């Protein structure tokens, strides 16, 4: 991961520059509705869910799954 693609540097403008499927919807549920560990059980028990996290990691250029499952590395 480089500085330009670190989670703290991914702005809305940068997300809009990423190549995405036109049928893809990005959902932002709002501040405070997420918690560390969300999605871990789904990814562990479902190949489809694990694939979605893997695709997101690759598309974003950083380990989103680790951020969701474990939190920030330097928190």
N, C-alpha and C positions, 0 to 999 in steps of 0.2 A: 504494500500500500504506500502510495506517495502522498505528499502533503495536499495536492490538488484533489485527491479522491478520498481523503480521510473523512469520516462521518461528519466532523465539525465543519468541513469545507464544502460539503454537498449542499448547495443552495437550490432553490426552486429553479433558477435559471439554468444551472448545470443539469438538473434532472430533465428539463425540457430539451436539452441538447442530446440526450441519450436516444439511441435508436430503440423504439419500442413498437410493439404490435398495436395497430390502431384500435383493436378491440379490447385492449388492456385498460383497466381503470385503476388509478392510484387512489387509495382511500386513506384519508387522514382522520382518524377517529377523535382527535382532540387530546389536549394535554391531560395527563393524569389517568388515562384509561388503559395504559399499558403497564406491564410489570416485567421485570427480568424473569426469564424462564418461560414466558408465553410461547407456545408453538413447539417447545422441545418434545413433549409427549407425542404430538401429532407427527413430527418429523421422524421420531424413533419408531413409530408404529405404522407409518404409511409411506410407501415408496413415492406416491404422488406428492405428498406434503414435503418429503425430503427433496424431491426434484424441484419443487417450487423454490425452496430456500437455496438450493444449489444454483438455480438460474438467476435468482436475485443477487447472490454473491458475485457471480460472473458478470452480470450486466452492470452492477454498480462499481465493480472493481475493488471491493473490500468485503470483508467477512461479515455480512449482515447477520448471518445465522449465529455467529459467536456473540455479536452484540445483543441479539434477542435472547439467546439462551443463557449467556454468562454475564452480560453487562459489559461496561467499558473496561478495557484492559488496564488502564491506568487510573481507575476511579478510586 
